[in-house]
Amino acid sequence: MEELKAKEIRKMSKEDLMKKYNEMKEELMRERGISAMGGAPPSPGKIESLKRQIARIETVLRETGR
């Protein structure tokens, strides 16, 4: 999954943003679940990357008031 930049996020419609936001939240839950069960995540930096991207989306949504 590629990193979403703030510019790219601002160009997206509200529906696309919400869809992407929900997908990322689900993926973060899966990754945390794997980690909590004692398994090593396939990509250790993935959890931090997902958290960062979710925060970016939330920030843009708050800024635009969508």
C-alpha positions in Angstrom: 0.0 0.0 0.0 1.4 3.4 -1.0 1.5 6.3 1.4 -1.2 8.9 0.8 0.0 12.4 0.8 -2.1 15.3 2.1 -2.4 16.7 -1.4 -3.8 13.5 -2.7 -6.2 13.2 0.2 -7.6 16.8 -0.3 -8.4 15.9 -4.0 -10.6 12.9 -3.0 -14.3 13.2 -2.5 -15.9 12.6 0.9 -17.2 9.2 -0.1 -13.8 8.1 -1.3 -12.2 9.4 1.9 -14.6 7.6 4.1 -14.2 4.4 2.2 -10.4 4.6 2.4 -10.6 5.6 6.1 -12.7 2.5 6.9 -10.4 0.2 4.9 -7.4 1.5 6.7 -9.0 1.2 10.2 -9.9 -2.5 9.4 -6.4 -3.2 8.1 -4.9 -1.6 11.3 -7.2 -3.8 13.4 -6.0 -6.9 11.6 -2.3 -6.0 12.0 -2.8 -5.3 15.7 -4.6 -8.6 16.1 -1.7 -10.5 14.5 0.8 -8.6 16.7 -1.3 -9.2 19.9 -1.5 -12.9 19.3 2.3 -13.1 19.4 2.9 -13.3 15.6 5.3 -11.0 14.0 3.7 -8.7 11.5 4.9 -9.2 7.9 6.0 -5.6 7.7 6.9 -4.0 11.1 6.5 -0.4 9.9 3.1 -1.0 8.5 1.2 -0.3 11.8 2.9 3.1 12.1 2.3 3.9 8.5 -1.4 3.1 8.8 -1.7 5.2 11.9 -0.1 8.1 10.2 -2.3 7.8 7.1 -5.5 7.6 9.2 -4.4 10.7 11.1 -3.9 12.5 7.8 -7.4 11.6 6.6 -8.9 12.7 9.9 -7.0 16.0 9.8 -8.2 16.7 6.2 -11.8 15.8 7.2 -11.6 18.2 10.2 -10.1 21.0 8.1 -12.7 20.8 5.3 -15.6 20.2 7.6 -16.8 17.3 5.5 
